Amino acid sequence: MKSITYVFILFISILFIAFLYGCEIEGETEVVYPVTPEKKTEWLNRMNGDIESLKNIIVAIQEKDSVKRISIGDNTYKLEFVNTPPVEIILDNAAYTAPLIGAHKIDNNYYWTQVIGTGTSATTLLKGEDRSNYPINKEGVTPKLDITENGTWSITINNIVKDIFDPEGKKFRAIGVKSLFTSISFDTDSNATIVTNEYPQRIHVLPKYRPFTFRLLASTTDTLRIASGFSIPVEFLSSGISSFEFVLPRSWSADYTFTEDKKGGSIIITSPTGMEADYEEKGSVEIIAINQYGDKLHSKIPVRCEVGLVNYASVEFTDIAPGIALKAASFVFADESFTEERTITTIKADNKFRAMPPAGFPRFNKAIFTTEDNNTFTYYFPPTQTLAIGEQTISIAPPQLLSYWQGGIVITINETLPLSGVAAYQISGKVMSPEISPKAIPWFPNGNVNVTEAMSTTDGASNTTAIINALGGIGTSANYIARWAIRVRSGGYADWYLPVAEEYLAFYALFSQDKVVFNDLMESLGGKRFIYGQASGNHRNFWTSENMSNTQARMAVIEGSAAGTIAAGTKIYGCFGLAFRKFN
């Protein structure tokens, strides 16, 4: 009797252990794999969070959305879109045997899939009761994974709950999670590439947000008149443009170029020659700007082809440095005060460069040249240089002493001349503004201040800064020569300073060679002539930036028996001033 009791107790114990640990008992159809509530919550949050992120990625792609912000944490990337809800990409390499929910693209549409294991049959489309696929979109249903009471995976979609079976055909036991996302990377433009752990792997590219704008820098109402057979560049400002398309009158053509930063460029419109069998004399050029998503912006320019008309400047450049063959050029124009610039792309015809000068920018400020061997250099024109409609020849001889360069007259050059090739235009040195201070001005408005930081004999810029600081900064209204110097804006440059004695002597060495020629040069550049040889009112003494003592600073003498020397001057007395700047 005892043995029967023992057998019975043993049998009951085996059944209890089998129930507790999910062991399969012959004849049983349900197997239980207990999962703690904490683990169940953790696993489901992770798996369903990945599914929700995948949905938002697909919606962002479908709606041509873009990433506006990226936040990076420990193995976690958060992408915020312009319109789509954010996504969280978790890369923790979790790789338990588990089902995955993925996305498959068919004819530009995405559909939900179920991924079980690997191999050719691992991925299957999720289907409804009518065998139709479930599309992925903003309004569509989203699958949701769950774990049954028996510890196996199930899926709910469109309110239908189904068990998930493993590759062996058994209900898929829940033992952990599997990462949906394998990697995320960013290119130089911050576009995001996401790779999933599906089989086969899926790749999704999400572009970085860029504004999409387009504005022509020409009238869209006035007719653009173009001489027959010639091209006119029309400049534009832009952002986010990938390409252009054109709708043109018969026998007209158009092309485009971007600036290096793609924030602008030129639409190059070419008129018919008039020799075509069929052409339209006038019409409109429709310009269609296209961004990376295929979105379009439209603009129109009325055009007319006219025989005998010349509405462009055609320039042939001479006196080019040896070793240079010009391939391309951009002309840079400035307004009257040099506060704003406009860059125009030119059309090269033989050895001439054609461009239409922009209205409101009268100064032909500089030209940026590209050589046949793809080197570049900039040539700086004097403020008197203009660009007129029609044919003209302009010298671009390499700069030398007494040349105009970057706002002033070249006084010193660091390199040994002559140079050849682009190096001839890439020199460094110092220039003097053609401006002379309007009246005799004190070095310091009050005496007995020793500006010890302004005692350099080589660095006029630092001396000038020290003087300014000693008087309370650039905002002071006191009248003194350093304040005048830093307010000089010759050529549009804002880094002028009061020179040291050495720089005055370099100037005087050039001035004394031929004072008339030097004065003519000053006047031609919009400055004033030096007055000398008079009993009074002449430009005799000029302040340097060099402090000497509480009451004295150095001044340069350029008139009289002491001309070409440096002397001591009382700070509170008036002298004139010149402004220098470094160039490179």
Helices and strands as residue ranges (DSSP letters): H 2-21, H 37-62, E 67-72, E 76-81, E 87-90, E 100-106, E 109-115, E 123-125, E 144-147, E 153-157, E 160-163, E 181-186, E 192-196, E 203-206, E 213-216, E 224-227, E 231-239, E 241-247, E 253-258, E 264-270, E 282-291, E 296-306, E 313-318, E 326-334, E 341-345, E 347-349, E 352-355, E 363-371, E 376-380, E 390-395, E 404-405, E 408-413, G 421-425, E 429-432, E 441-442, G 452-454, H 460-470, H 481-486, G 490-492, H 501-511, H 515-524, E 541-547, E 552-557, E 565-570, E 574-575, E 580-583
